[in-house]
Amino acid sequence: MNNSRHMSYWSGIRKRLQRNKTAMAGAIILLVFTLGSLLAPVIAPHPVEQMNFDQRLAAPSSTHLLGTDDFGRDIFSRLLHGGRISLLMGLITVVLSTTIGVTLGIIAGYYRRLDLFIMQGMDILMSLPALLLAIAVIAVLGPGLANAMIAVVIAVIPSYVRVVRSAVLSIREKEYIEAVRALGIRDWQILLKHILPNIMSPIIVLSTIQFGVSILAAAALSFLGLGAQPPMPEWGAMVFVGKSFLSQAWWMSIFPGMAIMLVVLGFNLLGDGLRDALDPKTR
């Protein structure tokens, strides 16, 4: 009975999500970029680091669909391979920030004695703009791809903590939680079996939106020279290199910038659709 009810719940969410055209548009955008990135070694028309100075700063053509850069490297091939880096950075960042943020949020919401200390720390982190906080972390750790991910994780964690804490506070005094607590069930079992499953909806929505935010933040750090470093074909780094050639080779910056914009847009559209699909008022 419980299993069939569980299946019916997720089936209803899937149907509502499929009826949302903007969410489906976002999902299609993400599917195209994900498949392109995964299949980059197969579908890329040129080796990602192959230089051809005879084709330096060549405009988009049938030979080079999106043109070439200042070393004659194919932009389209580098975009495909750069997608693997950008999407992987977003995935790792979201997994780490979700794990840490959800854990701290649950602890803060359930244990009142620890709530004050955790939230004061989060308030300190949120007092700075996320990008400025990430830059401060990079200043301490040094530039680089791994350090950029750490910086973005630290900047994103407070948003998870606040959302999860709020959700836990809204259900920790519910009758069914009081009942299982009265039965002598341990706190960690209550948190994992009775509280966490009931706060998954806001976590899923937030993680989807933060995926795009993380990619954008990592690209911004790379653009500032603090994240991925050339010649790595990361989208933000490609925009950084291309800005010096805007007057003579606009495609070096425009196409990587469009890739960042479309992926972030896809995650935002999908996140909004998930929020509507998971909203109890729409059931």
Backbone torsions as a table, in degrees:
resi	resn	phi	psi	omega
1	MET	NA	-49.7	-179.4
2	ASN	-64.5	-37.7	-179.4
3	ASN	-65.6	-42.5	179.6
4	SER	-67.5	-36.1	176.9
5	ARG	-66.1	-38.4	178.7
6	HIS	-64.1	-43.9	179.7
7	MET	-64.3	-39.9	179.3
8	SER	-64.4	-37.9	179.6
9	TYR	-61.1	-50.6	-178.2
10	TRP	-71.8	-30.0	176.0
11	SER	-64.9	-39.2	177.6
12	GLY	-64.5	-40.3	178.1
13	ILE	-63.5	-43.7	180.0
14	ARG	-62.1	-41.3	-179.4
15	LYS	-66.7	-41.6	178.5
16	ARG	-66.0	-36.1	179.3
17	LEU	-68.1	-39.2	-179.9
18	GLN	-67.4	-27.7	178.8
19	ARG	-77.9	-14.7	-179.2
20	ASN	-86.6	106.3	-174.3
21	LYS	-66.3	-38.1	179.9
22	THR	-67.4	-38.0	177.5
23	ALA	-65.3	-40.2	177.9
24	MET	-66.3	-35.7	176.5
25	ALA	-62.7	-43.5	176.9
26	GLY	-62.6	-41.2	179.5
27	ALA	-64.6	-38.8	179.3
28	ILE	-66.4	-42.4	177.4
29	ILE	-58.0	-46.9	-178.8
30	LEU	-67.1	-36.2	178.6
31	LEU	-63.8	-43.5	179.9
32	VAL	-61.5	-47.1	-178.5
33	PHE	-68.8	-37.7	179.7
34	THR	-65.6	-46.6	179.1
35	LEU	-64.2	-41.8	178.4
36	GLY	-60.6	-39.4	-179.7
37	SER	-71.0	-43.0	-179.3
38	LEU	-66.0	-35.3	-177.7
39	LEU	-95.3	11.4	-176.7
40	ALA	-52.5	-44.4	-179.9
41	PRO	-62.6	-22.6	-176.9
42	VAL	-92.3	-43.3	-171.5
43	ILE	-97.6	-11.2	178.4
44	ALA	-63.9	126.1	-175.4
45	PRO	-72.3	-19.5	-178.5
46	HIS	-137.8	151.9	172.9
47	PRO	-57.3	139.0	-170.2
48	VAL	-63.3	-30.7	-177.8
49	GLU	-109.3	11.7	179.9
50	GLN	-70.9	123.7	-179.8
51	MET	-100.1	141.8	177.6
52	ASN	-144.4	92.9	-173.9
53	PHE	-67.9	-17.8	174.4
54	ASP	-69.3	-23.4	-179.5
55	GLN	-107.4	22.4	-177.3
56	ARG	-61.5	129.2	178.5
57	LEU	57.2	34.0	178.2
58	ALA	-72.3	139.1	179.7
59	ALA	-71.5	160.8	176.8
60	PRO	-52.9	134.3	-178.2
61	SER	-154.1	-176.8	178.5
62	SER	-67.7	-28.1	178.4
63	THR	-77.9	-42.8	177.8
64	HIS	-125.1	100.1	-170.5
65	LEU	-56.9	-38.6	-178.2
66	LEU	-115.0	18.4	178.3
67	GLY	84.6	-173.2	178.5
68	THR	-128.0	166.7	-179.2
69	ASP	-97.5	-165.5	-174.8
70	ASP	-71.5	-8.8	175.5
71	PHE	-110.1	7.8	-179.8
72	GLY	79.0	14.7	179.0
73	ARG	-83.1	143.8	-176.1
74	ASP	-71.6	122.8	-177.5
75	ILE	-66.0	-41.7	-178.3
76	PHE	-61.0	-44.3	178.3
77	SER	-62.9	-40.5	-179.6
78	ARG	-69.9	-33.1	176.2
79	LEU	-64.1	-43.0	-179.7
80	LEU	-62.3	-47.9	179.9
81	HIS	-70.4	-33.4	177.2
82	GLY	-65.7	-29.7	176.6
83	GLY	-61.8	-34.9	177.7
84	ARG	-61.7	-40.3	-179.5
85	ILE	-70.6	-49.3	-176.0
86	SER	-64.6	-45.3	-179.8
87	LEU	-67.9	-37.5	177.6
88	LEU	-66.7	-39.8	176.1
89	MET	-60.1	-44.5	178.4
90	GLY	-62.2	-42.2	-179.2
91	LEU	-63.6	-49.1	-179.2
92	ILE	-62.7	-42.0	-179.6
93	THR	-62.5	-44.2	-178.7
94	VAL	-67.7	-42.0	179.6
95	VAL	-61.6	-47.1	-178.6
96	LEU	-67.0	-46.9	-178.2
97	SER	-67.2	-35.8	177.5
98	THR	-66.1	-46.0	-179.0
99	THR	-60.5	-49.6	-178.4
100	ILE	-70.6	-46.3	-177.0
101	GLY	-64.8	-42.4	179.2
102	VAL	-65.6	-42.0	179.3
103	THR	-61.1	-48.5	179.7
104	LEU	-66.4	-38.0	179.8
105	GLY	-64.8	-41.2	178.5
106	ILE	-65.8	-44.1	179.6
107	ILE	-62.5	-44.1	-179.2
108	ALA	-64.8	-37.6	-178.2
109	GLY	-76.8	-29.0	-174.8
110	TYR	-94.1	-36.9	-178.4
111	TYR	-105.8	104.6	-175.0
112	ARG	-65.4	-29.1	-179.1
113	ARG	-68.3	-29.0	179.8
114	LEU	-93.4	-13.8	-175.9
115	ASP	-57.5	-47.0	-176.0
116	LEU	-60.2	-45.4	-177.1
117	PHE	-67.2	-44.6	-178.8
118	ILE	-64.9	-46.2	-175.9
119	MET	-71.8	-29.2	174.4
120	GLN	-64.8	-40.3	176.2
121	GLY	-63.0	-41.6	178.9
122	MET	-66.7	-37.1	178.4
123	ASP	-63.0	-37.0	178.0
124	ILE	-64.6	-43.9	-179.8
125	LEU	-66.7	-37.4	-178.0
126	MET	-79.4	-8.7	177.9
127	SER	-72.5	-16.6	177.3
128	LEU	-105.7	143.2	172.5
129	PRO	-56.6	144.4	-174.2
130	ALA	-56.7	-44.0	-178.5
131	LEU	-66.8	-39.3	178.8
132	LEU	-65.6	-38.9	176.9
133	LEU	-63.2	-43.0	179.0
134	ALA	-62.6	-40.2	178.2
135	ILE	-63.9	-39.5	178.3
136	ALA	-62.8	-40.5	178.4
137	VAL	-65.1	-42.6	178.8
138	ILE	-62.6	-35.6	179.2
139	ALA	-61.7	-31.4	179.2
140	VAL	-82.5	-44.7	-173.9
141	LEU	-85.4	-26.5	-176.5
142	GLY	99.6	155.7	-178.4
143	PRO	-70.2	157.1	179.8
144	GLY	147.3	160.4	-176.3
145	LEU	-64.2	-48.4	-178.8
146	ALA	-63.9	-43.2	179.8
147	ASN	-67.0	-32.3	176.1
148	ALA	-64.1	-40.0	178.2
149	MET	-65.1	-42.2	178.1
150	ILE	-61.2	-42.2	-179.3
151	ALA	-63.2	-42.9	179.7
152	VAL	-67.0	-39.0	177.8
153	VAL	-59.0	-47.8	-179.6
154	ILE	-62.0	-38.0	-178.7
155	ALA	-71.7	-27.9	-174.2
156	VAL	-91.0	-27.3	-174.7
157	ILE	-51.0	-45.1	-176.9
158	PRO	-56.0	-34.9	-179.9
159	SER	-65.3	-37.6	176.9
160	TYR	-66.9	-44.3	-177.5
161	VAL	-60.0	-45.1	-177.9
162	ARG	-65.7	-43.8	-179.5
163	VAL	-65.6	-47.3	-177.5
164	VAL	-67.6	-42.3	178.4
165	ARG	-58.8	-44.9	179.5
166	SER	-61.1	-41.8	179.6
167	ALA	-66.6	-40.3	179.7
168	VAL	-66.1	-42.2	179.3
169	LEU	-61.2	-30.7	-177.9
170	SER	-75.7	-19.1	-177.4
171	ILE	-119.7	-8.5	-175.3
172	ARG	-66.0	-23.4	179.1
173	GLU	-100.5	9.8	177.9
174	LYS	-64.8	155.1	-175.7
175	GLU	-61.6	-39.3	-177.4
176	TYR	-69.2	-29.0	175.7
177	ILE	-71.2	-41.4	176.8
178	GLU	-61.9	-35.9	-178.4
179	ALA	-66.9	-47.7	-179.0
180	VAL	-69.3	-30.1	176.3
181	ARG	-67.3	-38.4	179.5
182	ALA	-67.4	-24.4	179.0
183	LEU	-77.5	-3.5	177.4
184	GLY	84.9	16.2	178.5
185	ILE	-70.3	139.5	-176.2
186	ARG	-65.9	153.7	-176.0
187	ASP	-59.5	-43.0	-176.8
188	TRP	-64.5	-31.3	176.3
189	GLN	-71.7	-37.8	176.9
190	ILE	-63.3	-43.5	-177.9
191	LEU	-65.3	-43.6	-175.1
192	LEU	-80.2	-35.8	-173.1
193	LYS	-97.8	-25.3	-172.9
194	HIS	-119.5	-27.7	-179.0
195	ILE	-98.3	-51.6	-176.8
196	LEU	-56.5	-46.9	179.3
197	PRO	-59.9	-26.6	-177.1
198	ASN	-89.0	-1.8	176.9
199	ILE	-119.7	16.5	-177.5
200	MET	-69.0	-31.3	-176.5
201	SER	-57.9	-54.8	178.5
202	PRO	-64.7	-29.6	178.8
203	ILE	-67.5	-42.8	179.6
204	ILE	-62.6	-46.3	-179.5
205	VAL	-62.9	-47.4	-178.4
206	LEU	-63.2	-40.9	-179.3
207	SER	-63.9	-39.4	179.2
208	THR	-62.6	-46.8	-179.6
209	ILE	-68.5	-40.5	-179.0
210	GLN	-67.7	-22.0	176.1
211	PHE	-59.6	-48.5	177.7
212	GLY	-65.6	-40.7	179.1
213	VAL	-61.6	-40.1	-179.3
214	SER	-66.1	-41.3	177.9
215	ILE	-63.4	-42.4	179.9
216	LEU	-65.1	-42.3	179.9
217	ALA	-65.5	-42.2	178.6
218	ALA	-64.4	-39.1	177.9
219	ALA	-65.8	-38.5	178.7
220	ALA	-63.4	-42.1	178.2
221	LEU	-64.3	-39.6	177.9
222	SER	-66.1	-38.2	178.4
223	PHE	-62.7	-34.3	179.2
224	LEU	-81.9	-0.1	179.5
225	GLY	83.3	15.1	-176.0
226	LEU	-107.3	-11.2	-177.8
227	GLY	-107.2	-125.9	177.7
228	ALA	-61.2	140.2	-175.9
229	GLN	-107.7	141.8	173.7
230	PRO	-56.4	146.2	9.2
231	PRO	-91.0	16.9	179.6
232	MET	-58.8	129.8	-175.2
233	PRO	-81.2	49.7	174.9
234	GLU	-82.9	142.6	-170.9
235	TRP	-58.0	-45.8	179.6
236	GLY	-63.0	-39.1	177.9
237	ALA	-67.1	-34.6	177.9
238	MET	-66.3	-40.3	176.5
239	VAL	-63.9	-39.4	180.0
240	PHE	-60.8	-46.0	179.9
241	VAL	-67.8	-40.6	-175.2
242	GLY	-69.9	-20.4	-176.9
243	LYS	-64.4	-22.3	179.3
244	SER	-78.9	-10.3	-176.5
245	PHE	-123.2	22.5	-175.7
246	LEU	-59.0	-36.8	-175.9
247	SER	-73.0	-25.0	-176.8
248	GLN	-117.1	-17.5	179.7
249	ALA	-148.3	70.9	-176.1
250	TRP	-60.0	-26.9	-176.2
251	TRP	-66.3	-21.3	-179.9
252	MET	-64.0	-32.9	179.9
253	SER	-102.8	-36.5	-173.7
254	ILE	-64.0	-47.1	-175.8
255	PHE	-68.6	-44.1	172.7
256	PRO	-62.0	-37.6	177.4
257	GLY	-63.6	-39.7	177.3
258	MET	-65.6	-36.2	177.8
259	ALA	-63.4	-44.6	177.3
260	ILE	-60.5	-46.2	-178.4
261	MET	-60.8	-45.1	-176.6
262	LEU	-67.5	-40.7	179.7
263	VAL	-66.0	-44.8	178.2
264	VAL	-63.2	-41.6	176.3
265	LEU	-60.4	-42.3	179.0
266	GLY	-60.3	-44.2	179.0
267	PHE	-67.3	-37.4	178.4
268	ASN	-66.1	-43.7	178.8
269	LEU	-63.9	-43.4	179.3
270	LEU	-67.0	-39.2	178.8
271	GLY	-63.9	-42.0	177.1
272	ASP	-63.7	-39.5	178.2
273	GLY	-65.7	-40.2	177.1
274	LEU	-64.4	-39.2	178.5
275	ARG	-60.9	-43.7	178.4
276	ASP	-67.6	-39.9	-178.6
277	ALA	-68.4	-32.8	-178.6
278	LEU	-89.1	-4.6	-179.7
279	ASP	-70.4	120.9	-179.6
280	PRO	-57.1	-27.0	-176.8
281	LYS	-68.4	-20.5	-178.3
282	THR	-93.5	0.1	-178.1
283	ARG	-84.5	NA	NA
